[in-house]
């Protein structure tokens, strides 16, 4: 298996922590304990630490997982990682792409571009093996003294009390106890914490099986996402091809429902399948795995003082890159809210909006994932007949192409949330409340080119007001950050892209949440209107 080099470790030793030496009557107390050092838990811990919170991060292993696993990370995830200080490293190592092609047999049905316009800092997607992403996040964690990352620390007991959670943690030196004001479960689809709180994980498990093979080879394929229905090299099934760093290619092949998973994973059985696809056998295996689609979620993401995020809360099929990207949206949504609650800047009820917003996002991802699965792997003769008809129409009509579903790719969530203030003014475009802020190129007064997402990072970690100047400064609350475009002291929108994307006229303003989502927008903001929208967005109303 390829290992994450690039000066990043993948194996970590167990180290005893002073918390383990405390007497039974003097159990260590912490504000936040995060369970699971995968991409979601690591990102959440970093975000909280950068907001000034101390975090204990526990993982039951002592190494980064094998295989590429999640590989497609979205523009939205990259912008979040920019805020955590790891975005450049991810993009520099990753394979950038935005174009995908859909084939039926050996003929192309259509192609698409996920980011057809210029003027964004980050690409639509990068492909990057999950072990690289985790390694870079661990490196960032080790730069932050507020995070105590403890390997081979497995939670084996959980008791909810009135104002804390009591954890029992098993280690090579024996078990010890921890008390936490809040516990965040990022321990994956097989979450043991979910079982400890007695929560169901309802949904659907699809019977079709898919083979994943990471192969190392030199190839002239373009850096695009290629998806086939009924390809000549894999008749009657579907296939996917994606490029990764280090001359590694991800290949997904649909198998029969009754295929023997043990036999199908044997390299001697996988090799002929891949050779038929590529037309040669000059490749080496990096990783082979088998999976079934699962679309499931918890009924509630919050159980007392235990909060679930990522695959521990919801699970979707991998087609569409909605798993890890959705989990990272969980992390950025939760971090600022938990920080405000612990700082007593907002009531604990603000956390309920994490469940409201992210459970609705999970429902949307499950709907899209289920539709993709039903189209790619028809379960009934009627579904198979419908797919054949759609694929036939797609060869000749535009509406037929739009009906083809080879995995609708991840897009930022849209929130119908009590934290948003409804528009009181007329808008013909721009991001409405509950949507994520679009990026745009801007420049400093000295001419240095930057982006709105960079300006958002520079203003701090709290709420911010994006102002489009009209010569008069907005009377805003003192604790509200500011990004100003225009006038003598603001950023320059020389190309007019920012104004166009925000449907902005002089004097327009957008109130941005700490996670970069729009909370409210105004044509002519007043101090009273800003204070009311800010109070609503902070859960104070």
C-alpha angles and dihedrals in degrees: 000000000000111000127214102255116159087114092301124128123226101183124059131186127229115255126190114241125212089240086073092061097056120115118254091254093051103055114175113256123210134177096222133020116182117198116209129036098217123119093286098047093042093049093047092050092050093049092050093046091051087054090056100263124133113230135192110207117195128191128177094215131062099217143050112264123264126247131033095275106160108026109157113080118182133226089254092054091048091052089052090049089050087061089051093052098248104089097099093051092050094049095043091056098034130084110248119220142158105164125087132181129205119206134190110200105324095327126094113237097189145316132229138200116214094197108028096159128075127230105073126119094216131046125243091258143348126206111223129156111250092236089063092049092050093046092053091047091050089052089054092048090055089057091058115074090193090073121076105197111194120189122203090023108133123187107228100163137037130183123179116219130181097269105010146025121244114215131192111208124195120211137166086266094052135270128314136178133246133184119210132184087214133010120203114202111211094152099126140243092319091051113176090195090060088058092046093058090045096241125159123231100208126184144082133312112201118217099218114103127217128201120217119199125177106201128186114219145126110256139166095219113130120248095264140113110258120192125181132197112202096349118193090242093052106028120206095007139077133256138192131200125194132168121230132184121283094038090291120143127200113220122185119191125186113230134196116278091241095047115134104247094204093051094042092056094055109111092226089060096042095049097069091049092053092042090055090052096047099034092233141054099226097123140095128222118244098174138352125195142157129215145171125220115258126184109184141134143180117259090232127021093203123063109177105295094344114094124190126214137173121000092348087067102033140004132199137174115277095240106101096030091251100135108071094025091054090048091053088052087053089054097050091044094052101040099067093042094050090046092054092047093050091047088050090236090123133024121259088253088077087076090064088069088062088063093042095051101036098041088054089049089050090052090052092048091048091050092051093043092049092050090051091049093048090052097043096042110026111203098197136039088248092056091047091051091050091051092051090051093049093048090050092050091047091065091064111019138054094220089053090055090052090055094055110102118197092155121311103237125237118276129178114281121253115219128212092195142159087232092071125088113220118240114268094180134061116264128179095191143337128103112312122217110288095035130101121260114262118231123237137173117259135161139220121245088260090057100255109149117230139150136248090246089058091049089051090055092047094055093062140257100294137074116312138195117222104206129191102205126236098174095275122088115232114249097237135168113273095239093054115101120225139218109186125195119191133004121082097297102039139087118278121246093194095163094043090232096126093050091048096048092048096039084233129174124183107294097024117134139185125206107218125200120226089261092056096257122135112252098176142342134209139190092208110009120206127199091247093050092048093049092049093049091045092051091050093048091050092052093249095124 
